[in-house]
Amino acid sequence: MEKYSDSDVTIRPLDISDADDAALWYMDENVSKFCSWDAFATRESAVEHFIKSDLGHPWNRAICVSGRAVGSVTVSPFGGNDRCRAELGYMVSSEYWGRGVATRAVKLAANAVFVEWGHLERLEAVVDVENAASQRVVEKAGFVREGVLRKYYLLKGKPRDALIFSLLSTDPHVNYFMDA
């Protein structure tokens, strides 16, 4: 399996022209395994979800390999008194797993959001305890594992434990991101 170079993996704002590519990852049962949604049965329903959910999100970027959208990375800010922190999430089409794509995209997203949101002090990633691959992605991207959140969220209607990881604006790794 070919690893991609850092220059092959980029992020950019999502666009309506990404709808067909997005349908592929939204219809992929491997991708949806640890997501709140089930894999979409039709291209039409996947595209409709993409338009309603992804294009309207305040910070959602296409993860591209050689210019083609193969996934997305989001950063969702907390409100009120918690403006200093945000949560990162991502998904990548399963045909690109294990090639460094997600790790590079997470690094690029962390770099961009710390620059764009000067008030941001903490970026969090919450990962299902059984999703070892996603845990490796965020750790390789410089996030620090902080602990287990017991019965933290519902996955397909069942309470699940999750691990919480964080990256702080003051972490030494963040300086590396500024050169990413």
N, C-alpha and C positions, 0 to 999 in steps of 0.2 A: 504494500500500500504506500503510495507516494505521499510524502509530507510536502506541504506547500511552504514556500519561502515567505518571509514577512511581507515582502513587496507584493505577493500574489493576493494577500488578504487585506481588504479595505472595508471601511464602513462609510455609509452616506445616508442622507435622509431617504426614507421609503417614498415611493411614488406609485401612482396608479399603474404604471407600466410593469410593476413588480407583481401584479396580481396573479398571473399564471404561475410564476415561480413559487409564490407564497402558497398557492393551492397545493403544490406538491408536498411541502412540509406539513401543511395542515391536514392532509389526507394520509400521512405517514403514521401508522400505529406505533412505530418505535419512538417517534418524536413525542407523541401524545401520552406515552406511558406515565410520565411524572408531571403531566400538566393537568389543570383543572378541567379541561375540555377533552372529549373523546375525538378520535380521528373523524374528520368529516367524510361522509359517504359519497358526496358528489363535488365536482369541481365548482359548480354554481354556489353551493352552500359555503364552501371554503372561501371563495372569492368574496361573497357577501360578508362573511365574518371579517376578512382582511380589511375590506373597505370600512366597515363600521368600527372595528376595534383598533386596528393598526394605524390607519391613516389619520385618525383623530387623536392618537396618543401624543402627549406633549413632547416626549423625547423617545423616539423609536427610530432605529437606524437599520438599514439593510446590511447584512453581513455578505460581502461579495468576494467571490474567488474569480480572479481574472475578469472582473467586471460583471459577473452574473450573480444575482441575489440567490443565496443558498440558505438564508436564515435571517433572524433579526435579533437585535439586542435593545432592551428597553431600560430606561432609568425612570423610576417613579418617585417623585419627591413626597416627603411627609409634609403635612401641613401644620398650621398653628405654631406652637412653640418648638416643634421638631423640624423646623426648616433647615437645620444644619445637617440633616441626614436624608438619604434616599436609598431605595432598593433597586438592585440590578437584577435583570432576568434575561435569559437568552434561549434561543432554540436554533438548531442547525439541522438541515436535512440529513438523515441518517447515512446517506451515501458519502458524506464528507466527515463522518466521525473518525476519530483517531488520527487525524492528519494535522493537528495543530491549529485548525481554523477557529474553533471556539475560543481557545486560549488567546490567540492573537486579537480576536474581536473584543474580548473582555478587556484586554490591555488598552486597546484603542479607545473603547468606550469610557473607561476610567479616566484616561488622559483627557479626553474631550470634555467630559462632564465636570471634572475638577477645574478646568480652564474656563468653561462657559458659565458655571455657577460658582462664582467666587465665595459665596456664603457657605458652600458645602464643606463640611468637615469629615463626614463619615459616609461611606458607601457600603451597603450591606448586601449580602447574597444569602438567601435562605434555600437550603438544598435538602431534599428528602434523604433520610438516613440510608436508604438502600441505593441511592443514585451515586455510586462510587465514581463513575466517569465524570460527572459534573463536579463532584468534590475535588477531583484532581485538577480540573480546568481552573477553578477559582484559586486553588492553592498555587498552581504554576503561574497564575497571573499576579501573585503577591498578596492575596487575601489571607488573613489569619483566622484560623478556626477558633471560635470562642466558646462553643458549648452546644449542648443538646436542648432543643425546645420541645418539651414533651407534649404530644397531642396538639401540635401547633396549628395545623391546618387540616382541611378536609380534602381528601383525594378520592374522587369518584364516590363521594358520600361517606367515606370512612376516615376517622381521625388518624393523623399520621404524625410521627416524630420527624423533626427536621434538625439540621445542623445550621448554625448561624456563623457566617464568616464576615469579616469586615476589612476594609482598606481605609485608612485615615489619610487625610490630606498631608499630614506630617510624617507619614511612614517613609522610610528611605526608598522604598520601591517606587513611590510616586515620582521622585526625581528622575528615575529611569524612564517612566512613562512620558515625561515631558520631551524626551528625545525619540519617542516611538514613531 
